[in-house]
Every structure is written in structure tokens, then in C-alpha cells.
Amino acid sequence: MEMSFALILVILAAVTGVIWLIDALFLAKRRRVASSDPDSSRQPVLVEYARSFFPVIVAVLIFRSFIAEPFRIPSGSMMPTLDVGDFILVNKFAYGLRWPVLDSKFLDIGEPRRGDVVVFRYPRDPSQNWIKRVIGLPGDVISFHDHTLMINGTVVPKQNTRPYADDGSKESPEMANVGTRVSQEDLLGVEHAILTIPGMSRSPQGTWTVPQGQYFVMGDNRDNSMDSRYWGFLPEKNLVGKAFLIWLSWRGFDHGIIAFNRIGTVVK
């Protein structure tokens, strides 16, 4: 079974906390009694480490579980909004607070809105974290045919369609020389950029009615995204949080320098 980082943090917090507590309640007193120097407060190395690391581990666990968590974008399914190598921060309290490891919600705060970019546990393999955009809310009827998206019978308009070209430093090989187009999509009040490849219709097409407690999600790279058109609806319980900021953008040593122009970009 794969051990998650959250589980590792919980275990480390428990171990260091127990060591510190046992020493404070029992061992420290015995050391003072046994020592010739009544003011001696020297602690064993293990206790010193536990006392030093416990508050740090707890702080990281609280921040990561209830405030914000970093993720790295591994694929181009959300281009041009998010590029391969973007490091993002995800708001962990946007859709309610969940216990770490257990992932059970103990406080409702809000629900996803249409157009939100969300990180979630992939329904077919919850050990994987995926990222897509919320298109359909519970009760919505979503249709997708020939690159035309409809929500409850209303066509989602696209404007300013033009050839796609990024800053030239991070262009994905799969996007090159295939006639990719970029458009501004108005998702019933939420404007964002999408990519399409005219003439390509390999993505599933059809009409879907979103059940209660679930969502229909799609990637902004419409012809290169494995999303609800393929595997179905996203259950609310699988939500991790809402993406809100790019804090670093770097594919690695093999793909050039850091894209400083993307750092600090708000995810819309």
C-alpha cells in the first residue's frame, strides 16, 4: 500500500510528540533526582530532536491539510491555463475542511463553482491527484459535439480564436505543427483560455446529466485531456481543493530555465 505524505507527517508528529510527552511527564523528573546537579536539564539526544521537530512537523501538517498544498502539473491537459512544470498552490479550505489521511470532511465551507480549477483524487485510482476545470454542476445537462460545448441547452461561446503560440521557451512538443488554436471561452460568466485542434474529434462526444453530489470536469486543452468525457463524473468526496496560484514554473534541466513570467500568476 502506498504511504502518502500526509500519513508520514501524522506518524512523525505522533512519534515525536509521544517522546516529548513521556520525557516531560516521567523521564525529566527522574534525571533531576538522579543527577548531582539539581538544576541539570540536559536531555537525551532523541528527546532534543523530538522537542525540536514536533512543532515544525505539526505546523507543516496543519498548513498542508487545512490551508494550502503545493502540486506540480505533470501534463499539458490544462494548457494554456497551466503548463507542464507549473508548481501551483491549492486552497484546501475552499470546499470544506477534511481530516488528513482519512479525507473525511468535518466542516462544510463552500462548494465548487462553475469554472473553478480543482485538484481531485482520480476516481479510478484515488492515489493519483488530477487537475481539471469544473464545467457541470449537479443537475446540469452537458453536451459536447464538434468542439461545441453546451450547458443546459445554452452554447458556451468562444471568441478571439487565433493560432496558438506561447512564449517560445516552453512549447510542448505535442502542440507543435498541428494547427492548434487558442480561444477565449465564456463559461456562462467565467472567461478563460482553451486550446482546440480543428478537424480533430478523437474526444468522446455526447450528452451527460450530472448527478447530485458529483461534477463534470474538463481540461482546457480540449483535444488532449482525459476528463469526464472519458471516465465519468467527479464525486464531491474526491475533491482536494481549488487551484489559485502558480508559485514556480520549471520543467527541469532538460527544458531550459525557469519561466519567471508565469510566477505569481493567479489561476483563473
C-alpha positions in Angstrom: 0.0 0.0 0.0 1.3 3.4 -0.9 2.1 5.6 2.0 1.0 9.2 1.5 3.0 12.2 2.6 0.1 13.2 4.9 0.3 9.8 6.6 4.1 10.2 7.0 3.6 13.6 8.7 0.9 12.2 11.0 3.2 9.4 12.1 6.2 11.7 12.6 4.1 14.1 14.6 2.7 11.3 16.8 6.2 9.7 17.4 7.9 13.0 18.2 5.0 14.2 20.3 4.9 11.0 22.4 8.6 11.0 23.0 8.5 14.6 24.2 5.4 14.0 26.4 6.9 10.9 28.1 10.1 12.7 28.8 8.2 15.7 30.2 6.0 13.6 32.4 8.3 10.9 33.7 12.0 10.9 32.5 12.9 14.5 33.1 12.0 14.2 36.8 14.0 11.0 37.2 17.0 12.7 35.6 16.8 15.6 38.0 16.5 13.2 41.0 19.5 11.1 39.9 21.7 14.0 38.9 24.1 15.5 41.4 23.2 18.9 39.9 19.5 19.6 40.8 19.4 22.3 38.2 20.6 20.0 35.4 18.2 20.0 32.4 20.3 18.1 29.9 18.1 16.0 27.7 18.9 12.8 25.7 19.6 13.5 22.0 16.4 11.7 21.0 14.4 13.9 23.2 16.1 17.0 22.0 15.4 16.1 18.4 11.7 15.2 19.2 11.2 18.5 21.0 12.8 20.5 18.1 11.0 18.7 15.2 7.5 18.2 16.8 6.2 21.9 16.4 7.7 22.1 12.9 6.1 18.9 11.8 2.7 19.9 13.3 2.9 23.3 11.6 3.6 21.7 8.2 0.8 19.2 8.7 -1.8 21.9 9.7 -0.7 24.2 6.8 -0.8 21.4 4.2 -4.0 19.8 5.4 -6.2 22.9 6.1 -4.7 25.9 4.4 -2.7 25.2 1.2 -0.9 22.4 -0.5 1.6 22.5 -3.4 1.2 20.4 -6.5 3.2 20.1 -9.8 1.5 20.0 -13.2 2.7 16.8 -14.9 0.8 17.0 -18.3 -0.5 19.5 -20.8 -4.2 18.8 -20.3 -4.8 22.2 -18.8 -2.9 24.3 -21.3 -2.8 27.2 -21.8 -4.0 28.0 -18.3 -1.5 25.6 -16.7 1.7 24.4 -18.4 3.8 21.3 -17.8 6.1 22.1 -14.9 4.0 24.7 -13.3 4.0 24.4 -9.5 0.7 25.5 -8.0 -0.8 26.2 -4.6 -4.2 24.7 -3.9 -6.7 26.2 -1.4 -7.5 23.3 1.0 -10.4 25.0 2.8 -12.4 26.3 -0.3 -14.7 23.3 -0.3 -14.6 22.3 3.4 -12.0 21.0 5.9 -11.1 17.3 5.8 -9.1 15.2 8.3 -5.6 14.4 7.0 -5.2 10.8 5.8 -8.9 9.9 6.5 -10.0 12.5 3.9 -13.4 12.8 5.7 -15.0 16.2 5.8 -15.7 17.6 9.3 -16.6 21.2 8.3 -18.6 22.4 5.3 -17.4 25.8 4.0 -18.3 26.0 0.3 -18.9 24.1 -2.9 -17.2 24.2 -6.3 -18.5 26.9 -8.8 -18.6 26.5 -12.5 -15.2 27.5 -13.9 -13.2 26.5 -10.8 -9.9 24.8 -11.5 -9.9 21.9 -9.0 -7.4 19.3 -7.8 -9.0 15.9 -7.0 -8.3 12.3 -6.4 -8.8 10.4 -9.7 -12.0 8.3 -9.2 -10.5 5.3 -10.9 -7.3 5.5 -8.8 -7.6 7.7 -5.7 -3.8 7.5 -5.2 -3.4 9.9 -8.2 -4.1 13.6 -7.9 -5.5 15.2 -11.1 -6.5 18.7 -12.1 -9.3 19.9 -14.3 -11.9 22.7 -14.7 -15.4 22.3 -13.3 -17.9 22.5 -16.3 -21.0 21.0 -14.9 -22.7 21.3 -11.5 -25.1 18.8 -10.0 -28.3 18.7 -12.1 -26.7 20.3 -15.2 -27.0 18.8 -18.7 -23.7 19.0 -20.5 -23.4 18.4 -24.3 -20.2 18.3 -26.3 -20.2 17.9 -30.1 -17.7 19.1 -32.7 -15.8 21.3 -30.2 -19.1 22.9 -29.2 -19.9 22.9 -25.5 -23.5 23.4 -24.3 -24.7 23.7 -20.7 -28.4 23.3 -20.1 -29.1 23.9 -23.8 -27.0 27.1 -24.0 -24.0 27.2 -26.3 -20.8 28.2 -24.5 -19.4 31.0 -26.7 -15.7 31.2 -27.9 -14.1 34.4 -29.1 -10.8 35.7 -30.4 -9.8 32.3 -31.9 -6.3 32.5 -33.2 -3.2 30.3 -33.8 -1.6 29.1 -30.5 1.9 30.3 -29.6 3.3 30.6 -26.2 6.4 32.5 -25.1 8.6 30.1 -27.1 10.5 28.8 -24.1 8.3 26.0 -23.0 6.2 25.0 -26.0 5.0 21.4 -25.7 6.1 19.0 -28.5 2.6 17.7 -28.8 1.3 21.2 -29.5 3.8 22.0 -32.3 2.9 22.0 -36.0 -0.6 20.6 -35.6 -2.7 23.8 -36.2 -3.6 24.3 -32.5 -5.9 27.2 -31.9 -6.4 29.3 -28.7 -9.8 30.8 -27.9 -11.4 32.7 -25.0 -14.3 30.7 -23.7 -17.1 32.4 -21.7 -18.2 29.6 -19.4 -21.5 31.3 -18.5 -19.7 34.2 -16.8 -16.2 32.7 -16.3 -13.8 33.6 -19.1 -10.7 31.6 -19.6 -8.5 30.3 -22.5 -8.8 26.9 -24.1 -6.9 25.0 -26.8 -8.5 23.1 -29.7 -7.2 21.4 -32.8 -9.6 22.0 -35.8 -10.6 18.8 -37.5 -9.6 16.6 -34.6 -12.6 14.8 -33.0 -11.0 12.0 -31.1 -12.5 13.1 -27.8 -15.8 11.4 -26.8 -18.9 13.4 -27.7 -22.3 13.1 -26.2 -24.7 14.4 -23.6 -24.4 13.9 -19.9 -26.7 14.7 -16.9 -24.7 15.5 -13.8 -25.9 13.5 -10.7 -26.3 15.1 -7.3 -23.1 15.2 -5.3 -21.0 15.0 -8.4 -19.4 17.3 -11.1 -18.5 17.2 -14.7 -14.9 18.3 -15.3 -12.8 19.0 -18.5 -9.3 20.1 -19.3 -8.7 23.4 -21.0 -6.7 21.6 -23.7 -9.9 20.1 -25.1 -8.3 17.6 -27.6 -5.6 16.4 -25.2 -7.4 15.9 -21.9 -8.5 12.7 -20.2 -11.5 14.0 -18.3 -15.2 13.4 -17.5 -15.9 12.7 -21.2 -13.9 9.6 -20.8 -14.3 8.3 -17.2 -17.5 9.9 -16.0 -18.3 12.3 -13.1 -16.2 13.6 -10.2 -17.7 12.7 -6.8 -17.6 15.6 -4.3 -15.8 13.4 -1.8 -12.8 13.2 -4.1 -12.2 17.0 -4.2 -8.8 18.1 -2.7 -9.1 21.8 -3.2 -9.1 24.8 -5.6 -6.0 25.9 -7.5 -5.3 29.6 -7.1 -1.6 30.5 -7.7 1.4 29.5 -9.8 4.4 29.9 -7.5 7.0 28.4 -9.8 7.3 27.2 -13.4 10.1 25.0 -14.4 10.1 21.7 -16.4 13.6 20.7 -15.3 17.2 20.9 -16.5 16.3 19.3 -19.9 13.8 22.1 -20.8 15.6 25.3 -20.1 15.4 28.0 -17.4 12.6 28.9 -15.0 9.7 30.7 -16.7 9.8 33.8 -14.4 6.9 35.4 -16.3 4.5 32.7 -15.0 5.5 33.0 -11.3 2.8 34.7 -9.3 0.1 34.1 -11.9 -3.4 33.7 -10.4 -5.2 30.6 -11.7 -8.4 31.6 -13.4 
